[in-house]
Amino acid sequence: MGNSSASYYKLDIDLSFTPFPVQDLDTFVNSKTLELMKSSSQWIEDIGSWIRFIQVNESLKCPEIVQNASQLSLGLELTNDEKILDLNHVWLGQSKSTDVLSFPIIDETSFVVMNERIELGDIVISVPTAIRQAKDNKADVFRELRWLATHGLLHLLGWDHNDEESLNKMLLIQEQLLNIRGIL
C-alpha cells in the first residue's frame, strides 16, 4: 500500500492506495486499465477533480468540513470477491459479495481544526465483480472501476440511496463526475 498526494486546484489529496494484484486477473484488460489497477496517480487526479466539482456545486450534498477543505485523505483498495465478501460480512453483517463498499468517517457532527487534513474514509472495489458488470453492461472495465469509485466517494460524502429517487439522483451525479474527465 503506497501513499501519494497531488494538488488539484489547491486541493491536496492524500490517497492510501492498495492496487489489485494484476497477476490474479483471469481475463484480458487493456494497458490503460492495467495501469489504473496498479498505480495511484490516475486515481488521485480523478478523485481530486470529483471532489472539487462537488465542493463548487452548491446544489450537491457535501459535508461542511469538506466544503472548504484543501487537504483530504482517503483509502482506495482494489480487491477480489472473497475479500469484499469478508468485509461485507464483518462490517455490515451481510453474507454476500458486492461491487463496492464505503467506510465513511465523517458525518454532520464532525469538526476539524483549521489547516488539518480531513480523513474521508475508505472505498473498497471488487475488481472481478467490476469486470463481470462491465461485460454484462457492454461497458469498458476502465469506466466501470471509475463508476464504482464515484459511487463509493459519494457514500463517503454522506450520500445514500434508501429509495429509488435518491438512487437515481446519485447515479446522475456519478455520470456527471465521470463526464468531468471524459470517461462516459
N, CA, C and O atoms as a DFTB+ gen file, in Angstrom:
736 C
 N C O
     1  1       0.850      -1.163       0.000
     2  2       0.000       0.000       0.000
     3  2       0.895       1.225       0.000
     4  3       1.747       1.374       0.876
     5  1       0.708       2.101      -0.973
     6  2       1.533       3.281      -1.063
     7  2       0.732       4.530      -0.793
     8  3      -0.471       4.557      -1.049
     9  1       1.361       5.553      -0.289
    10  2       0.716       6.832      -0.053
    11  2       1.221       7.824      -1.079
    12  3       2.419       7.895      -1.357
    13  1       0.303       8.586      -1.637
    14  2       0.650       9.574      -2.636
    15  2      -0.207      10.796      -2.414
    16  3      -1.277      10.708      -1.813
    17  1       0.248      11.922      -2.887
    18  2      -0.589      13.109      -2.826
    19  2      -0.314      13.973      -4.045
    20  3       0.768      13.932      -4.631
    21  1      -1.322      14.758      -4.412
    22  2      -1.189      15.662      -5.543
    23  2      -2.160      16.811      -5.357
    24  3      -3.219      16.641      -4.753
    25  1      -1.812      17.957      -5.863
    26  2      -2.692      19.109      -5.753
    27  2      -3.504      19.247      -7.024
    28  3      -3.006      18.997      -8.122
    29  1      -4.732      19.640      -6.874
    30  2      -5.613      19.892      -7.993
    31  2      -6.475      21.080      -7.614
    32  3      -7.353      20.954      -6.761
    33  1      -6.239      22.253      -8.239
    34  2      -6.947      23.464      -7.876
    35  2      -6.892      23.701      -6.361
    36  3      -7.917      23.917      -5.715
    37  1      -5.704      23.657      -5.826
    38  2      -5.447      23.879      -4.410
    39  2      -6.064      22.797      -3.532
    40  3      -6.202      22.995      -2.325
    41  1      -6.429      21.679      -4.100
    42  2      -6.971      20.564      -3.339
    43  2      -5.902      19.484      -3.272
    44  3      -5.477      18.953      -4.298
    45  1      -5.472      19.162      -2.055
    46  2      -4.425      18.180      -1.839
    47  2      -5.080      16.866      -1.428
    48  3      -5.726      16.781      -0.383
    49  1      -4.906      15.845      -2.261
    50  2      -5.489      14.531      -1.993
    51  2      -4.381      13.583      -1.561
    52  3      -3.426      13.343      -2.300
    53  1      -4.522      13.051      -0.355
    54  2      -3.608      12.023       0.134
    55  2      -4.356      10.698       0.004
    56  3      -5.330      10.453       0.716
    57  1      -3.899       9.857      -0.900
    58  2      -4.584       8.602      -1.189
    59  2      -3.746       7.420      -0.732
    60  3      -2.616       7.232      -1.184
    61  1      -4.306       6.633       0.162
    62  2      -3.693       5.367       0.543
    63  2      -4.276       4.327      -0.416
    64  3      -5.448       3.966      -0.310
    65  1      -3.459       3.854      -1.341
    66  2      -3.935       3.025      -2.445
    67  2      -3.396       1.605      -2.331
    68  3      -2.193       1.394      -2.175
    69  1      -4.305       0.635      -2.411
    70  2      -3.925      -0.771      -2.469
    71  2      -4.273      -1.283      -3.861
    72  3      -5.449      -1.445      -4.188
    73  1      -3.254      -1.538      -4.684
    74  2      -3.510      -1.972      -6.058
    75  2      -4.039      -3.400      -6.123
    76  3      -3.906      -4.180      -5.180
    77  1      -4.634      -3.711      -7.248
    78  2      -5.092      -5.080      -7.483
    79  2      -3.914      -5.906      -7.987
    80  3      -3.176      -5.453      -8.862
    81  1      -3.725      -7.108      -7.450
    82  2      -2.638      -7.958      -7.959
    83  2      -2.983      -8.450      -9.364
    84  3      -3.681      -9.449      -9.535
    85  1      -2.481      -7.730     -10.359
    86  2      -2.879      -7.994     -11.743
    87  2      -2.528      -9.407     -12.196
    88  3      -3.111      -9.903     -13.160
    89  1      -1.597     -10.058     -11.530
    90  2      -1.289     -11.446     -11.875
    91  2      -2.477     -12.365     -11.567
    92  3      -2.530     -13.488     -12.068
    93  1      -3.431     -11.902     -10.748
    94  2      -4.619     -12.694     -10.423
    95  2      -5.753     -12.525     -11.436
    96  3      -6.789     -13.180     -11.316
    97  1      -5.570     -11.659     -12.425
    98  2      -6.607     -11.462     -13.444
    99  2      -6.774     -12.724     -14.276
   100  3      -5.793     -13.348     -14.681
   101  1      -8.023     -13.094     -14.526
   102  2      -8.275     -14.256     -15.366
   103  2      -8.887     -13.856     -16.706
   104  3      -9.441     -14.688     -17.425
   105  1      -8.777     -12.580     -17.025
   106  2      -9.292     -12.068     -18.287
   107  2      -8.371     -10.961     -18.787
   108  3      -7.594     -10.401     -18.015
   109  1      -8.455     -10.649     -20.063
   110  2      -7.633      -9.596     -20.647
   111  2      -8.241      -8.235     -20.346
   112  3      -9.449      -8.042     -20.483
   113  1      -7.398      -7.294     -19.937
   114  2      -7.787      -5.889     -19.849
   115  2      -6.703      -5.074     -20.538
   116  3      -5.534      -5.458     -20.546
   117  1      -7.102      -3.948     -21.113
   118  2      -6.136      -3.149     -21.865
   119  2      -5.107      -2.499     -20.940
   120  3      -5.265      -2.507     -19.719
   121  1      -4.070      -1.946     -21.525
   122  2      -2.955      -1.392     -20.741
   123  2      -3.386      -0.205     -19.886
   124  3      -2.869      -0.019     -18.784
   125  1      -4.319       0.594     -20.377
   126  2      -4.817       1.738     -19.613
   127  2      -5.513       1.260     -18.335
   128  3      -5.341       1.856     -17.272
   129  1      -6.292       0.194     -18.439
   130  2      -6.986      -0.370     -17.278
   131  2      -5.997      -1.036     -16.334
   132  3      -6.123      -0.909     -15.116
   133  1      -5.015      -1.746     -16.883
   134  2      -3.973      -2.347     -16.046
   135  2      -3.254      -1.287     -15.221
   136  3      -3.014      -1.479     -14.029
   137  1      -2.917      -0.184     -15.846
   138  2      -2.234       0.905     -15.142
   139  2      -3.120       1.459     -14.022
   140  3      -2.630       1.776     -12.938
   141  1      -4.412       1.573     -14.286
   142  2      -5.360       2.049     -13.274
   143  2      -5.398       1.118     -12.074
   144  3      -5.555       1.568     -10.939
   145  1      -5.255      -0.173     -12.319
   146  2      -5.294      -1.156     -11.236
   147  2      -3.990      -1.203     -10.439
   148  3      -3.970      -1.697      -9.312
   149  1      -2.909      -0.693     -11.015
   150  2      -1.600      -0.810     -10.376
   151  2      -1.089       0.485      -9.759
   152  3      -0.248       0.446      -8.861
   153  1      -1.580       1.628     -10.222
   154  2      -0.986       2.904      -9.844
   155  2      -2.017       3.874      -9.275
   156  3      -3.184       3.856      -9.666
   157  1      -1.581       4.704      -8.365
   158  2      -2.489       5.658      -7.722
   159  2      -2.601       6.985      -8.462
   160  3      -3.534       7.745      -8.199
   161  1      -1.692       7.291      -9.372
   162  2      -1.643       8.635      -9.952
   163  2      -2.933       9.047     -10.660
   164  3      -3.409      10.165     -10.465
   165  1      -3.500       8.171     -11.471
   166  2      -4.749       8.491     -12.162
   167  2      -5.897       8.658     -11.164
   168  3      -6.746       9.535     -11.326
   169  1      -5.916       7.826     -10.151
   170  2      -6.957       7.923      -9.121
   171  2      -6.890       9.257      -8.394
   172  3      -7.925       9.870      -8.129
   173  1      -5.691       9.710      -8.069
   174  2      -5.536      10.984      -7.359
   175  2      -6.095      12.129      -8.204
   176  3      -6.803      12.994      -7.688
   177  1      -5.783      12.135      -9.484
   178  2      -6.303      13.170     -10.385
   179  2      -7.822      13.118     -10.460
   180  3      -8.494      14.143     -10.339
   181  1      -8.359      11.917     -10.662
   182  2      -9.808      11.776     -10.791
   183  2     -10.537      12.153      -9.510
   184  3     -11.480      12.944      -9.541
   185  1     -10.110      11.598      -8.395
   186  2     -10.776      11.872      -7.128
   187  2     -10.692      13.357      -6.797
   188  3     -11.657      13.936      -6.298
   189  1      -9.554      13.974      -7.067
   190  2      -9.416      15.411      -6.853
   191  2     -10.407      16.211      -7.675
   192  3     -11.028      17.145      -7.169
   193  1     -10.558      15.850      -8.940
   194  2     -11.499      16.583      -9.797
   195  2     -12.947      16.327      -9.380
   196  3     -13.779      17.230      -9.460
   197  1     -13.257      15.108      -8.938
   198  2     -14.617      14.804      -8.489
   199  2     -14.974      15.585      -7.228
   200  3     -16.056      16.164      -7.132
   201  1     -14.063      15.595      -6.270
   202  2     -14.334      16.317      -5.027
   203  2     -14.435      17.811      -5.293
   204  3     -15.314      18.483      -4.753
   205  1     -13.549      18.329      -6.116
   206  2     -13.583      19.761      -6.437
   207  2     -14.915      20.125      -7.090
   208  3     -15.486      21.169      -6.773
   209  1     -15.418      19.293      -7.988
   210  2     -16.711      19.524      -8.634
   211  2     -17.818      19.589      -7.585
   212  3     -18.682      20.464      -7.645
   213  1     -17.792      18.681      -6.642
   214  2     -18.814      18.652      -5.588
   215  2     -18.677      19.872      -4.681
   216  3     -19.680      20.457      -4.273
   217  1     -17.438      20.262      -4.361
   218  2     -17.222      21.417      -3.497
   219  2     -17.785      22.705      -4.095
   220  3     -18.376      23.514      -3.380
   221  1     -17.605      22.896      -5.385
   222  2     -18.021      24.161      -6.001
   223  2     -19.475      24.162      -6.465
   224  3     -20.005      25.219      -6.808
   225  1     -20.124      23.011      -6.483
   226  2     -21.513      22.924      -6.914
   227  2     -22.412      22.964      -5.683
   228  3     -22.590      21.954      -5.002
   229  1     -22.972      24.124      -5.407
   230  2     -23.750      24.334      -4.190
   231  2     -25.000      23.463      -4.094
   232  3     -25.531      23.267      -3.001
   233  1     -25.469      22.947      -5.205
   234  2     -26.670      22.118      -5.180
   235  2     -26.387      20.673      -4.773
   236  3     -27.316      19.889      -4.580
   237  1     -25.099      20.317      -4.640
   238  2     -24.745      18.949      -4.294
   239  2     -24.432      18.832      -2.807
   240  3     -23.816      19.715      -2.210
   241  1     -24.870      17.722      -2.227
   242  2     -24.623      17.456      -0.815
   243  2     -23.130      17.271      -0.572
   244  3     -22.468      16.476      -1.239
   245  1     -22.617      18.024       0.400
   246  2     -21.209      17.925       0.765
   247  2     -21.075      18.378       2.216
   248  3     -21.495      19.484       2.555
   249  1     -20.499      17.541       3.074
   250  2     -20.345      17.938       4.477
   251  2     -19.609      19.273       4.595
   252  3     -18.682      19.550       3.833
   253  1     -20.020      20.070       5.529
   254  2     -19.444      21.405       5.690
   255  2     -17.929      21.365       5.866
   256  3     -17.222      22.219       5.331
   257  1     -17.424      20.381       6.610
   258  2     -15.968      20.348       6.817
   259  2     -15.207      19.984       5.543
   260  3     -14.010      20.250       5.435
   261  1     -15.900      19.376       4.580
   262  2     -15.267      19.049       3.292
   263  2     -15.441      20.206       2.320
   264  3     -14.601      20.424       1.447
   265  1     -16.523      20.941       2.473
   266  2     -16.867      22.023       1.544
   267  2     -15.711      22.986       1.296
   268  3     -15.449      23.363       0.154
   269  1     -15.024      23.379       2.351
   270  2     -13.950      24.360       2.216
   271  2     -12.563      23.764       2.443
   272  3     -11.580      24.494       2.572
   273  1     -12.489      22.454       2.490
   274  2     -11.218      21.792       2.771
   275  2     -10.255      21.902       1.595
   276  3     -10.662      21.912       0.433
   277  1      -8.988      21.983       1.921
   278  2      -7.962      21.974       0.880
   279  2      -7.077      20.733       0.986
   280  3      -6.284      20.454       0.087
   281  1      -7.213      19.983       2.095
   282  2      -6.425      18.774       2.292
   283  2      -7.348      17.641       2.720
   284  3      -7.973      17.695       3.780
   285  1      -7.423      16.614       1.877
   286  2      -8.289      15.475       2.153
   287  2      -7.493      14.183       2.037
   288  3      -6.527      14.088       1.280
   289  1      -7.923      13.201       2.805
   290  2      -7.260      11.902       2.799
   291  2      -8.321      10.812       2.709
   292  3      -9.394      10.931       3.301
   293  1      -8.017       9.749       1.966
   294  2      -8.923       8.610       1.879
   295  2      -8.149       7.383       1.428
   296  3      -7.020       7.481       0.948
   297  1      -8.772       6.238       1.589
   298  2      -8.173       4.992       1.137
   299  2      -8.965       4.414      -0.013
   300  3     -10.186       4.556      -0.072
   301  1      -8.268       3.761      -0.929
   302  2      -8.895       3.059      -2.041
   303  2      -8.192       1.716      -2.196
   304  3      -6.982       1.657      -2.414
   305  1      -8.964       0.642      -2.082
   306  2      -8.415      -0.696      -2.243
   307  2      -9.127      -1.406      -3.379
   308  3     -10.356      -1.457      -3.417
   309  1      -8.354      -1.950      -4.298
   310  2      -8.887      -2.779      -5.373
   311  2      -8.616      -4.224      -4.969
   312  3      -7.463      -4.618      -4.797
   313  1      -9.663      -5.002      -4.819
   314  2      -9.508      -6.332      -4.250
   315  2     -10.304      -7.371      -5.026
   316  3     -10.769      -7.111      -6.136
   317  1     -10.455      -8.553      -4.428
   318  2     -11.190      -9.642      -5.073
   319  2     -12.533      -9.877      -4.377
   320  3     -12.843      -9.245      -3.366
   321  1     -13.312     -10.785      -4.930
   322  2     -14.647     -11.067      -4.390
   323  2     -14.599     -11.628      -2.974
   324  3     -15.454     -11.304      -2.150
   325  1     -13.614     -12.460      -2.688
   326  2     -13.529     -13.082      -1.365
   327  2     -13.311     -12.036      -0.273
   328  3     -13.956     -12.075       0.775
   329  1     -12.397     -11.107      -0.528
   330  2     -12.106     -10.084       0.486
   331  2     -13.290      -9.165       0.691
   332  3     -13.604      -8.807       1.826
   333  1     -13.961      -8.771      -0.393
   334  2     -15.095      -7.863      -0.235
   335  2     -16.264      -8.574       0.444
   336  3     -17.031      -7.953       1.180
   337  1     -16.398      -9.870       0.196
   338  2     -17.406     -10.669       0.905
   339  2     -17.117     -10.674       2.401
   340  3     -18.024     -10.475       3.210
   341  1     -15.866     -10.898       2.770
   342  2     -15.476     -10.894       4.184
   343  2     -15.744      -9.537       4.829
   344  3     -16.294      -9.470       5.928
   345  1     -15.360      -8.463       4.155
   346  2     -15.594      -7.119       4.692
   347  2     -17.084      -6.831       4.847
   348  3     -17.513      -6.261       5.850
   349  1     -17.862      -7.224       3.856
   350  2     -19.304      -7.003       3.892
   351  2     -19.925      -7.761       5.060
   352  3     -20.834      -7.255       5.719
   353  1     -19.444      -8.953       5.313
   354  2     -19.965      -9.773       6.414
   355  2     -19.562      -9.193       7.774
   356  3     -20.403      -9.021       8.656
   357  1     -18.281      -8.897       7.933
   358  2     -17.770      -8.423       9.227
   359  2     -18.325      -7.047       9.587
   360  3     -18.756      -6.836      10.720
   361  1     -18.319      -6.114       8.644
   362  2     -18.665      -4.733       8.961
   363  2     -20.132      -4.392       8.759
   364  3     -20.668      -3.529       9.453
   365  1     -20.788      -5.061       7.813
   366  2     -22.187      -4.710       7.530
   367  2     -23.153      -5.853       7.803
   368  3     -24.362      -5.704       7.626
   369  1     -22.623      -6.995       8.236
   370  2     -23.479      -8.124       8.582
   371  2     -24.176      -8.774       7.413
   372  3     -25.171      -9.475       7.596
   373  1     -23.670      -8.556       6.214
   374  2     -24.284      -9.133       5.020
   375  2     -23.379     -10.225       4.475
   376  3     -22.198      -9.995       4.217
   377  1     -23.937     -11.406       4.302
   378  2     -23.149     -12.550       3.823
   379  2     -23.248     -12.699       2.319
   380  3     -23.654     -13.740       1.803
   381  1     -22.866     -11.630       1.620
   382  2     -22.863     -11.665       0.160
   383  2     -21.761     -10.753      -0.359
   384  3     -21.345      -9.801       0.300
   385  1     -21.311     -11.072      -1.542
   386  2     -20.309     -10.246      -2.191
   387  2     -21.005      -9.017      -2.767
   388  3     -22.225      -9.011      -2.933
   389  1     -20.245      -7.996      -3.065
   390  2     -20.794      -6.783      -3.655
   391  2     -19.719      -6.158      -4.534
   392  3     -18.590      -6.646      -4.575
   393  1     -20.055      -5.100      -5.225
   394  2     -19.088      -4.470      -6.117
   395  2     -18.229      -3.423      -5.425
   396  3     -17.032      -3.325      -5.692
   397  1     -18.838      -2.636      -4.532
   398  2     -18.105      -1.569      -3.858
   399  2     -18.631      -1.403      -2.441
   400  3     -19.832      -1.505      -2.192
   401  1     -17.719      -1.149      -1.524
   402  2     -18.064      -0.834      -0.139
   403  2     -17.407       0.489       0.223
   404  3     -16.310       0.804      -0.237
   405  1     -18.100       1.253       1.053
   406  2     -17.547       2.509       1.558
   407  2     -17.611       2.497       3.070
   408  3     -18.570       2.013       3.671
   409  1     -16.571       3.038       3.666
   410  2     -16.493       3.125       5.114
   411  2     -16.218       4.580       5.485
   412  3     -15.073       4.961       5.724
   413  1     -17.292       5.400       5.532
   414  2     -17.107       6.827       5.825
   415  2     -16.700       7.062       7.276
   416  3     -17.064       6.307       8.178
   417  1     -15.942       8.119       7.469
   418  2     -15.505       8.502       8.805
   419  2     -16.233       9.757       9.275
   420  3     -16.543       9.888      10.460
   421  1     -16.506      10.673       8.360
   422  2     -17.110      11.946       8.760
   423  2     -18.626      11.878       8.714
   424  3     -19.210      11.061       8.003
   425  1     -19.248      12.755       9.488
   426  2     -20.692      12.949       9.443
   427  2     -20.969      14.410       9.782
   428  3     -20.039      15.209       9.891
   429  1     -22.234      14.761       9.947
   430  2     -22.612      16.153      10.187
   431  2     -22.043      16.695      11.497
   432  3     -21.920      17.910      11.655
   433  1     -21.698      15.825      12.428
   434  2     -21.181      16.279      13.717
   435  2     -19.662      16.383      13.742
   436  3     -19.091      16.821      14.740
   437  1     -19.002      15.986      12.660
   438  2     -17.543      16.031      12.609
   439  2     -17.058      17.478      12.570
   440  3     -17.690      18.345      11.967
   441  1     -15.949      17.712      13.211
   442  2     -15.328      19.028      13.136
   443  2     -13.831      18.838      12.938
   444  3     -13.289      17.756      13.162
   445  1     -13.185      19.902      12.518
   446  2     -11.759      19.815      12.226
   447  2     -11.098      21.140      12.592
   448  3     -11.698      22.209      12.473
   449  1      -9.867      21.044      13.032
   450  2      -9.076      22.234      13.312
   451  2      -8.618      22.809      11.970
   452  3      -8.283      22.058      11.054
   453  1      -8.603      24.124      11.856
   454  2      -8.187      24.783      10.625
   455  2      -6.854      24.216      10.131
   456  3      -5.975      23.917      10.939
   457  1      -6.699      24.068       8.837
   458  2      -5.478      23.573       8.177
   459  2      -5.174      22.110       8.495
   460  3      -4.052      21.658       8.267
   461  1      -6.125      21.377       9.005
   462  2      -5.917      19.965       9.298
   463  2      -6.422      19.129       8.123
   464  3      -7.435      19.460       7.507
   465  1      -5.712      18.052       7.821
   466  2      -6.136      17.139       6.761
   467  2      -7.385      16.399       7.231
   468  3      -7.429      15.909       8.359
   469  1      -8.388      16.318       6.379
   470  2      -9.648      15.664       6.711
   471  2      -9.655      14.259       6.127
   472  3      -9.483      14.073       4.923
   473  1      -9.855      13.282       6.989
   474  2      -9.941      11.878       6.569
   475  2     -11.395      11.582       6.207
   476  3     -12.296      11.755       7.028
   477  1     -11.615      11.131       4.959
   478  2     -12.966      10.824       4.492
   479  2     -13.383       9.389       4.805
   480  3     -14.553       9.133       5.091
   481  1     -12.436       8.452       4.752
   482  2     -12.752       7.044       4.959
   483  2     -12.124       6.197       3.865
   484  3     -11.135       6.587       3.246
   485  1     -12.715       5.031       3.639
   486  2     -12.150       4.077       2.688
   487  2     -13.191       3.579       1.696
   488  3     -14.371       3.438       2.014
   489  1     -12.711       3.317       0.481
   490  2     -13.513       2.709      -0.583
   491  2     -12.828       1.402      -0.954
   492  3     -11.611       1.363      -1.135
   493  1     -13.609       0.336      -1.066
   494  2     -13.077      -0.971      -1.469
   495  2     -13.885      -1.433      -2.681
   496  3     -15.115      -1.463      -2.642
   497  1     -13.186      -1.791      -3.755
   498  2     -13.833      -2.210      -5.001
   499  2     -13.395      -3.619      -5.347
   500  3     -12.205      -3.931      -5.304
   501  1     -14.351      -4.472      -5.690
   502  2     -14.036      -5.817      -6.171
   503  2     -13.790      -5.762      -7.674
   504  3     -14.710      -5.521      -8.456
   505  1     -12.550      -5.985      -8.067
   506  2     -12.187      -5.945      -9.490
   507  2     -12.885      -7.050     -10.281
   508  3     -13.404      -6.765     -11.360
   509  1     -12.924      -8.312      -9.796
   510  2     -13.633      -9.339     -10.571
   511  2     -15.116      -8.999     -10.801
   512  3     -15.658      -9.257     -11.876
   513  1     -15.757      -8.422      -9.785
   514  2     -17.162      -8.024      -9.961
   515  2     -17.264      -6.886     -10.964
   516  3     -18.172      -6.877     -11.795
   517  1     -16.350      -5.931     -10.901
   518  2     -16.346      -4.825     -11.866
   519  2     -16.180      -5.352     -13.285
   520  3     -16.827      -4.862     -14.211
   521  1     -15.318      -6.345     -13.459
   522  2     -15.106      -6.930     -14.790
   523  2     -16.388      -7.608     -15.279
   524  3     -16.770      -7.440     -16.437
   525  1     -17.048      -8.366     -14.417
   526  2     -18.306      -9.032     -14.801
   527  2     -19.387      -8.003     -15.137
   528  3     -20.101      -8.152     -16.128
   529  1     -19.505      -6.967     -14.316
   530  2     -20.523      -5.944     -14.568
   531  2     -20.236      -5.188     -15.852
   532  3     -21.162      -4.868     -16.596
   533  1     -18.993      -4.902     -16.121
   534  2     -18.642      -4.217     -17.366
   535  2     -19.044      -5.076     -18.568
   536  3     -19.594      -4.572     -19.547
   537  1     -18.765      -6.362     -18.481
   538  2     -19.140      -7.283     -19.562
   539  2     -20.656      -7.332     -19.719
   540  3     -21.166      -7.237     -20.836
   541  1     -21.387      -7.479     -18.604
   542  2     -22.851      -7.534     -18.643
   543  2     -23.467      -6.262     -19.216
   544  3     -24.480      -6.311     -19.913
   545  1     -22.841      -5.116     -18.913
   546  2     -23.366      -3.819     -19.367
   547  2     -22.744      -3.348     -20.672
   548  3     -22.997      -2.233     -21.128
   549  1     -21.919      -4.218     -21.272
   550  2     -21.215      -3.872     -22.514
   551  2     -20.458      -2.552     -22.349
   552  3     -20.478      -1.680     -23.218
   553  1     -19.793      -2.443     -21.203
   554  2     -19.014      -1.247     -20.879
   555  2     -17.545      -1.627     -20.757
   556  3     -17.196      -2.807     -20.728
   557  1     -16.708      -0.631     -20.688
   558  2     -15.280      -0.812     -20.522
   559  2     -14.961      -0.973     -19.032
   560  3     -15.570      -0.303     -18.199
   561  1     -14.021      -1.848     -18.688
   562  2     -13.633      -2.070     -17.295
   563  2     -13.049      -0.788     -16.704
   564  3     -13.272      -0.490     -15.530
   565  1     -12.314      -0.040     -17.496
   566  2     -11.746       1.245     -17.068
   567  2     -12.856       2.159     -16.552
   568  3     -12.722       2.775     -15.495
   569  1     -13.945       2.243     -17.301
   570  2     -15.092       3.070     -16.915
   571  2     -15.783       2.486     -15.686
   572  3     -16.146       3.224     -14.770
   573  1     -15.966       1.172     -15.660
   574  2     -16.687       0.528     -14.552
   575  2     -15.967       0.740     -13.226
   576  3     -16.611       1.005     -12.211
   577  1     -14.646       0.628     -13.220
   578  2     -13.891       0.863     -11.989
   579  2     -14.085       2.292     -11.492
   580  3     -14.264       2.520     -10.295
   581  1     -14.051       3.241     -12.403
   582  2     -14.271       4.644     -12.023
   583  2     -15.707       4.870     -11.570
   584  3     -15.955       5.622     -10.627
   585  1     -16.650       4.218     -12.241
   586  2     -18.065       4.329     -11.861
   587  2     -18.243       3.897     -10.407
   588  3     -18.898       4.580      -9.620
   589  1     -17.656       2.764     -10.066
   590  2     -17.756       2.257      -8.695
   591  2     -17.048       3.184      -7.710
   592  3     -17.515       3.366      -6.586
   593  1     -15.938       3.766      -8.121
   594  2     -15.220       4.699      -7.247
   595  2     -16.046       5.954      -6.980
   596  3     -16.055       6.459      -5.857
   597  1     -16.743       6.465      -8.001
   598  2     -17.599       7.640      -7.774
   599  2     -18.722       7.296      -6.805
   600  3     -19.079       8.104      -5.948
   601  1     -19.269       6.113      -6.940
   602  2     -20.343       5.671      -6.046
   603  2     -19.826       5.609      -4.604
   604  3     -20.467       6.112      -3.681
   605  1     -18.663       4.987      -4.428
   606  2     -18.067       4.898      -3.099
   607  2     -17.740       6.264      -2.530
   608  3     -17.956       6.504      -1.342
   609  1     -17.221       7.168      -3.358
   610  2     -16.883       8.515      -2.903
   611  2     -18.128       9.262      -2.430
   612  3     -18.100       9.927      -1.394
   613  1     -19.210       9.151      -3.183
   614  2     -20.444       9.822      -2.760
   615  2     -20.909       9.305      -1.406
   616  3     -21.379      10.079      -0.573
   617  1     -20.779       8.007      -1.184
   618  2     -21.122       7.462       0.140
   619  2     -20.218       8.063       1.217
   620  3     -20.692       8.371       2.311
   621  1     -18.927       8.236       0.928
   622  2     -18.026       8.845       1.908
   623  2     -18.452      10.269       2.247
   624  3     -18.210      10.753       3.353
   625  1     -19.085      10.933       1.291
   626  2     -19.534      12.311       1.487
   627  2     -20.953      12.398       2.045
   628  3     -21.536      13.480       2.110
   629  1     -21.506      11.249       2.448
   630  2     -22.810      11.263       3.113
   631  2     -24.002      10.962       2.237
   632  3     -25.136      10.991       2.716
   633  1     -23.782      10.673       0.969
   634  2     -24.888      10.327       0.090
   635  2     -25.358       8.915       0.411
   636  3     -24.572       8.072       0.841
   637  1     -26.636       8.669       0.201
   638  2     -27.181       7.329       0.382
   639  2     -28.314       7.134      -0.609
   640  3     -28.771       8.094      -1.229
   641  1     -28.767       5.905      -0.761
   642  2     -29.839       5.612      -1.715
   643  2     -30.821       4.631      -1.083
   644  3     -30.856       3.446      -1.413
   645  1     -31.611       5.169      -0.165
   646  2     -32.608       4.354       0.539
   647  2     -33.883       4.154      -0.266
   648  3     -34.707       3.305       0.075
   649  1     -34.051       4.924      -1.324
   650  2     -35.232       4.779      -2.179
   651  2     -34.819       5.040      -3.623
   652  3     -33.691       5.447      -3.900
   653  1     -35.752       4.798      -4.531
   654  2     -35.446       4.920      -5.958
   655  2     -35.073       6.346      -6.352
   656  3     -34.191       6.550      -7.186
   657  1     -35.733       7.319      -5.764
   658  2     -35.448       8.713      -6.100
   659  2     -34.017       9.103      -5.713
   660  3     -33.310       9.731      -6.500
   661  1     -33.593       8.727      -4.496
   662  2     -32.232       9.072      -4.070
   663  2     -31.191       8.282      -4.866
   664  3     -30.110       8.800      -5.145
   665  1     -31.501       7.044      -5.234
   666  2     -30.595       6.257      -6.069
   667  2     -30.436       6.914      -7.436
   668  3     -29.316       7.053      -7.929
   669  1     -31.538       7.318      -8.050
   670  2     -31.469       7.952      -9.374
   671  2     -30.665       9.247      -9.332
   672  3     -29.907       9.536     -10.258
   673  1     -30.826      10.031      -8.262
   674  2     -30.052      11.269      -8.137
   675  2     -28.564      10.940      -8.001
   676  3     -27.717      11.599      -8.605
   677  1     -28.258       9.924      -7.208
   678  2     -26.864       9.530      -7.014
   679  2     -26.254       9.050      -8.330
   680  3     -25.123       9.410      -8.654
   681  1     -26.988       8.245      -9.086
   682  2     -26.493       7.741     -10.368
   683  2     -26.266       8.883     -11.356
   684  3     -25.310       8.850     -12.132
   685  1     -27.136       9.887     -11.332
   686  2     -26.974      11.050     -12.200
   687  2     -25.704      11.819     -11.847
   688  3     -24.964      12.242     -12.735
   689  1     -25.453      11.998     -10.562
   690  2     -24.237      12.689     -10.137
   691  2     -23.000      11.874     -10.533
   692  3     -21.992      12.447     -10.945
   693  1     -23.070      10.547     -10.411
   694  2     -21.947       9.711     -10.840
   695  2     -21.638       9.941     -12.316
   696  3     -20.472      10.044     -12.697
   697  1     -22.669      10.020     -13.142
   698  2     -22.459      10.288     -14.563
   699  2     -21.795      11.640     -14.766
   700  3     -20.891      11.772     -15.592
   701  1     -22.241      12.648     -14.015
   702  2     -21.628      13.978     -14.121
   703  2     -20.158      13.934     -13.711
   704  3     -19.312      14.544     -14.365
   705  1     -19.854      13.222     -12.639
   706  2     -18.471      13.121     -12.187
   707  2     -17.594      12.454     -13.234
   708  3     -16.494      12.928     -13.518
   709  1     -18.070      11.364     -13.805
   710  2     -17.286      10.679     -14.839
   711  2     -17.120      11.543     -16.073
   712  3     -16.090      11.477     -16.744
   713  1     -18.097      12.331     -16.371
   714  2     -18.064      13.161     -17.563
   715  2     -17.052      14.321     -17.426
   716  3     -16.598      14.869     -18.431
   717  1     -16.707      14.685     -16.189
   718  2     -15.733      15.760     -15.963
   719  2     -14.434      15.451     -16.687
   720  3     -13.826      16.336     -17.289
   721  1     -14.014      14.211     -16.630
   722  2     -12.737      13.819     -17.230
   723  2     -12.939      13.004     -18.511
   724  3     -12.022      12.325     -18.973
   725  1     -14.146      13.075     -19.080
   726  2     -14.393      12.437     -20.364
   727  2     -14.430      10.929     -20.332
   728  3     -14.013      10.285     -21.294
   729  1     -14.928      10.336     -19.232
   730  2     -14.937       8.870     -19.115
   731  2     -16.163       8.267     -19.775
   732  3     -16.089       7.150     -20.288
   733  1     -17.301       8.978     -19.778
   734  2     -18.510       8.408     -20.378
   735  2     -18.456       8.479     -21.886
   736  3     -19.391       8.045     -22.559
